[in-house]
Structures are given as C-alpha cells and as structure tokens.
C-alpha cells in the first residue's frame, strides 16, 4: 500500500503541489499602485482645496465685529462688475427670490450677501431690495478688522 504524494496523502490534500504548479503565492497584494494613486489624489486635493470655498474672488469690507458661526444659507455674491451670482452660479436679479426658493426650499429665512468693497453701491442696493421684497433676512458678509490695521489708521 503505497501512498502517492500527488494524491494528497500526507501533505494536506495536495495543496502544496497545486501551489507549486501555479507559480507562486496568491496571498501577497501589491499595494504600490494603490499608494501611488492615493498620493496623486492627495496632491490634487491640496492644490484645489482653496478654490472650493467660494468660486469667486471677492474682497469683502472689514469691520470690527464678525459673526463667527455661519449658518447654512444661500450666498449671493456681487463682484466688482456688479453681476449677481447665487452660490457661484450666475443668476438674474429679477429671478433671485424664485431661484433661492426653488434651490433651497421655501423655509429659507435668510441670505448671505458677499460684495466686493469696490462694487458700486447701486448693485448692492438692488440686490438687498429684491431680497427684502421677497421677505428674506439679509446678512452682509464682512471680514474681521485686523488689530494692526486698526491701530495703524
């Protein structure tokens, strides 16, 4: 009674001989490509993270007191040229109220208005008038006044 080594007698069912024939171990996973992709994505995120806040560059006026806990509300941005944007997308000033209610629901009580400090007052007044007519509370976005700037002036 001879037991054949290939039939699986003493080596645990022939696992060793099948593994030797397949050319290597399947338990090793090469993580190098995964790490490369993750590092590239991290670099891309780091380069584009500062753009993700608000898409438009607006130099808001500086004031002494600024609310430090912003609420989740729509943001109307008015750059230097006086055009109107709602959360980074161009919007017609006459359709501002219906666009806000359509995008954010009917329960929106207030709207942030970000205007460049060199924007003509007429554009800001028109936007605040339209928002007031639509029964929105208007919150003006400002930047805190730096103490060194305050003492220097």
C-alpha atoms as a printed R data frame, in Angstrom:
    type eleno elety resid chain resno       x       y       z
1   ATOM     1    CA   UNK     A     1   0.000   0.000   0.000
2   ATOM     2    CA   UNK     A     2   1.915   2.917  -1.229
3   ATOM     3    CA   UNK     A     3   0.540   6.437  -0.787
4   ATOM     4    CA   UNK     A     4   1.179   8.796  -3.627
5   ATOM     5    CA   UNK     A     5   2.412  12.294  -2.748
6   ATOM     6    CA   UNK     A     6   0.369  13.848  -5.536
7   ATOM     7    CA   UNK     A     7  -2.892  12.292  -4.494
8   ATOM     8    CA   UNK     A     8  -2.925  14.265  -1.259
9   ATOM     9    CA   UNK     A     9  -1.907  11.700   1.328
10  ATOM    10    CA   UNK     A    10   0.474  13.390   3.763
11  ATOM    11    CA   UNK     A    11   0.680  16.976   2.513
12  ATOM    12    CA   UNK     A    12  -2.799  18.229   3.438
13  ATOM    13    CA   UNK     A    13  -4.794  17.351   0.381
14  ATOM    14    CA   UNK     A    14  -2.238  18.227  -2.261
15  ATOM    15    CA   UNK     A    15  -2.319  21.962  -1.590
16  ATOM    16    CA   UNK     A    16   1.441  22.259  -1.684
17  ATOM    17    CA   UNK     A    17   1.749  20.550  -5.043
18  ATOM    18    CA   UNK     A    18  -1.013  22.697  -6.636
19  ATOM    19    CA   UNK     A    19   0.593  25.870  -5.313
20  ATOM    20    CA   UNK     A    20   3.954  24.880  -6.676
21  ATOM    21    CA   UNK     A    21   2.429  24.280 -10.092
22  ATOM    22    CA   UNK     A    22   0.599  27.663 -10.225
23  ATOM    23    CA   UNK     A    23   3.801  29.653  -9.926
24  ATOM    24    CA   UNK     A    24   3.576  31.434  -6.568
25  ATOM    25    CA   UNK     A    25   1.572  32.618  -3.630
26  ATOM    26    CA   UNK     A    26  -1.736  34.425  -4.127
27  ATOM    27    CA   UNK     A    27  -1.773  35.894  -0.624
28  ATOM    28    CA   UNK     A    28   0.514  38.827  -1.432
29  ATOM    29    CA   UNK     A    29  -1.196  42.010  -2.668
30  ATOM    30    CA   UNK     A    30   0.863  44.653  -4.413
31  ATOM    31    CA   UNK     A    31  -0.169  47.981  -2.783
32  ATOM    32    CA   UNK     A    32   2.315  50.171  -4.656
33  ATOM    33    CA   UNK     A    33  -0.156  51.242  -7.400
34  ATOM    34    CA   UNK     A    34  -2.794  51.955  -4.747
35  ATOM    35    CA   UNK     A    35  -0.386  54.153  -2.768
36  ATOM    36    CA   UNK     A    36   0.630  55.976  -5.971
37  ATOM    37    CA   UNK     A    37  -2.992  56.779  -6.824
38  ATOM    38    CA   UNK     A    38  -3.764  57.912  -3.277
39  ATOM    39    CA   UNK     A    39  -0.759  60.246  -3.213
40  ATOM    40    CA   UNK     A    40  -1.685  61.773  -6.582
41  ATOM    41    CA   UNK     A    41  -5.245  62.351  -5.367
42  ATOM    42    CA   UNK     A    42  -3.933  63.923  -2.160
43  ATOM    43    CA   UNK     A    43  -1.746  66.325  -4.121
44  ATOM    44    CA   UNK     A    44  -4.652  67.266  -6.399
45  ATOM    45    CA   UNK     A    45  -6.884  67.870  -3.381
46  ATOM    46    CA   UNK     A    46  -4.249  70.030  -1.691
47  ATOM    47    CA   UNK     A    47  -3.847  72.168  -4.809
48  ATOM    48    CA   UNK     A    48  -7.570  72.685  -5.372
49  ATOM    49    CA   UNK     A    49  -8.869  72.899  -1.784
50  ATOM    50    CA   UNK     A    50  -8.546  76.686  -1.560
51  ATOM    51    CA   UNK     A    51 -10.741  77.125  -4.654
52  ATOM    52    CA   UNK     A    52 -13.574  75.011  -3.279
53  ATOM    53    CA   UNK     A    53 -14.835  77.546  -0.688
54  ATOM    54    CA   UNK     A    54 -16.381  80.116  -2.993
55  ATOM    55    CA   UNK     A    55 -15.595  80.176  -6.665
56  ATOM    56    CA   UNK     A    56 -15.459  83.980  -6.942
57  ATOM    57    CA   UNK     A    57 -12.713  86.189  -5.577
58  ATOM    58    CA   UNK     A    58 -14.383  88.987  -3.623
59  ATOM    59    CA   UNK     A    59 -12.598  91.405  -1.311
60  ATOM    60    CA   UNK     A    60 -15.268  91.960   1.355
61  ATOM    61    CA   UNK     A    61 -15.140  95.049   3.603
62  ATOM    62    CA   UNK     A    62 -13.556  94.801   7.041
63  ATOM    63    CA   UNK     A    63 -15.487  95.518  10.233
64  ATOM    64    CA   UNK     A    64 -14.781  95.337  13.940
65  ATOM    65    CA   UNK     A    65 -17.249  92.554  14.779
66  ATOM    66    CA   UNK     A    66 -17.939  89.488  12.645
67  ATOM    67    CA   UNK     A    67 -20.272  86.583  13.432
68  ATOM    68    CA   UNK     A    68 -18.033  83.553  13.891
69  ATOM    69    CA   UNK     A    69 -20.629  80.800  13.412
70  ATOM    70    CA   UNK     A    70 -22.094  80.991   9.919
71  ATOM    71    CA   UNK     A    71 -25.382  79.273   9.204
72  ATOM    72    CA   UNK     A    72 -26.132  77.180   6.140
73  ATOM    73    CA   UNK     A    73 -27.858  79.698   3.883
74  ATOM    74    CA   UNK     A    74 -27.690  80.751   0.236
75  ATOM    75    CA   UNK     A    75 -24.857  83.130  -0.674
76  ATOM    76    CA   UNK     A    76 -25.398  85.937  -3.178
77  ATOM    77    CA   UNK     A    77 -22.069  87.264  -4.453
78  ATOM    78    CA   UNK     A    78 -21.595  90.611  -6.186
79  ATOM    79    CA   UNK     A    79 -18.104  91.102  -7.682
80  ATOM    80    CA   UNK     A    80 -16.605  94.426  -8.795
81  ATOM    81    CA   UNK     A    81 -18.501  94.491 -12.088
82  ATOM    82    CA   UNK     A    82 -21.919  94.306 -10.359
83  ATOM    83    CA   UNK     A    83 -23.091  90.945 -11.737
84  ATOM    84    CA   UNK     A    84 -25.057  88.686  -9.416
85  ATOM    85    CA   UNK     A    85 -24.151  85.089  -8.518
86  ATOM    86    CA   UNK     A    86 -26.029  82.617  -6.318
87  ATOM    87    CA   UNK     A    87 -23.601  80.133  -4.765
88  ATOM    88    CA   UNK     A    88 -21.164  80.674  -7.630
89  ATOM    89    CA   UNK     A    89 -23.680  80.417 -10.483
90  ATOM    90    CA   UNK     A    90 -24.840  83.487 -12.424
91  ATOM    91    CA   UNK     A    91 -28.431  84.495 -11.693
92  ATOM    92    CA   UNK     A    92 -30.757  87.186 -12.984
93  ATOM    93    CA   UNK     A    93 -31.524  89.703 -10.243
94  ATOM    94    CA   UNK     A    94 -35.225  89.671 -11.147
95  ATOM    95    CA   UNK     A    95 -35.411  85.895 -10.613
96  ATOM    96    CA   UNK     A    96 -33.325  85.863  -7.437
97  ATOM    97    CA   UNK     A    97 -36.155  85.119  -4.983
98  ATOM    98    CA   UNK     A    98 -37.714  82.327  -7.021
99  ATOM    99    CA   UNK     A    99 -34.294  80.780  -7.710
100 ATOM   100    CA   UNK     A   100 -33.418  80.763  -3.989
101 ATOM   101    CA   UNK     A   101 -36.749  79.218  -3.009
102 ATOM   102    CA   UNK     A   102 -36.515  76.688  -5.841
103 ATOM   103    CA   UNK     A   103 -32.978  75.621  -4.928
104 ATOM   104    CA   UNK     A   104 -33.093  75.799  -1.128
105 ATOM   105    CA   UNK     A   105 -36.761  75.234  -0.309
106 ATOM   106    CA   UNK     A   106 -39.465  77.525   0.987
107 ATOM   107    CA   UNK     A   107 -38.186  77.536   4.582
108 ATOM   108    CA   UNK     A   108 -35.093  79.661   3.840
109 ATOM   109    CA   UNK     A   109 -35.249  82.721   6.093
110 ATOM   110    CA   UNK     A   110 -32.001  84.500   5.317
111 ATOM   111    CA   UNK     A   111 -29.413  85.050   2.631
112 ATOM   112    CA   UNK     A   112 -25.736  85.995   2.873
113 ATOM   113    CA   UNK     A   113 -24.664  88.827   0.567
114 ATOM   114    CA   UNK     A   114 -20.959  88.989  -0.306
115 ATOM   115    CA   UNK     A   115 -19.989  92.119  -2.176
116 ATOM   116    CA   UNK     A   116 -16.567  93.375  -3.150
117 ATOM   117    CA   UNK     A   117 -15.715  96.550  -1.286
118 ATOM   118    CA   UNK     A   118 -15.186  98.388  -4.582
119 ATOM   119    CA   UNK     A   119 -18.560  97.330  -6.022
120 ATOM   120    CA   UNK     A   120 -20.829 100.231  -6.908
121 ATOM   121    CA   UNK     A   121 -23.482 100.750  -4.261
122 ATOM   122    CA   UNK     A   122 -26.327 100.643  -6.786
123 ATOM   123    CA   UNK     A   123 -25.841  96.902  -7.448
124 ATOM   124    CA   UNK     A   124 -25.739  96.089  -3.728
125 ATOM   125    CA   UNK     A   125 -28.830  98.201  -3.034
126 ATOM   126    CA   UNK     A   126 -30.755  96.495  -5.860
127 ATOM   127    CA   UNK     A   127 -29.924  93.015  -4.552
128 ATOM   128    CA   UNK     A   128 -30.826  93.855  -0.951
129 ATOM   129    CA   UNK     A   129 -34.086  95.476  -2.135
130 ATOM   130    CA   UNK     A   130 -35.064  92.373  -4.128
131 ATOM   131    CA   UNK     A   131 -34.207  90.107  -1.181
132 ATOM   132    CA   UNK     A   132 -36.146  92.354   1.218
133 ATOM   133    CA   UNK     A   133 -39.164  92.332  -1.095
134 ATOM   134    CA   UNK     A   134 -39.046  88.515  -1.093
135 ATOM   135    CA   UNK     A   135 -39.069  88.582   2.764
136 ATOM   136    CA   UNK     A   136 -35.502  87.298   3.235
137 ATOM   137    CA   UNK     A   137 -33.269  88.476   6.066
138 ATOM   138    CA   UNK     A   138 -30.088  89.882   4.530
139 ATOM   139    CA   UNK     A   139 -26.763  89.152   6.224
140 ATOM   140    CA   UNK     A   140 -23.783  91.077   4.851
141 ATOM   141    CA   UNK     A   141 -20.540  89.088   4.766
142 ATOM   142    CA   UNK     A   142 -17.586  91.014   6.130
143 ATOM   143    CA   UNK     A   143 -14.051  90.247   7.222
144 ATOM   144    CA   UNK     A   144 -12.737  90.914  10.738
145 ATOM   145    CA   UNK     A   145 -10.644  94.043  11.078
146 ATOM   146    CA   UNK     A   146  -7.031  93.216  11.880
147 ATOM   147    CA   UNK     A   147  -5.822  94.839  15.110
148 ATOM   148    CA   UNK     A   148  -2.596  96.029  13.460
149 ATOM   149    CA   UNK     A   149  -4.574  97.734  10.680
150 ATOM   150    CA   UNK     A   150  -6.885  99.368  13.237
151 ATOM   151    CA   UNK     A   151  -4.026 100.891  15.247
152 ATOM   152    CA   UNK     A   152  -2.145 101.984  12.105
153 ATOM   153    CA   UNK     A   153  -5.026 104.122  10.790
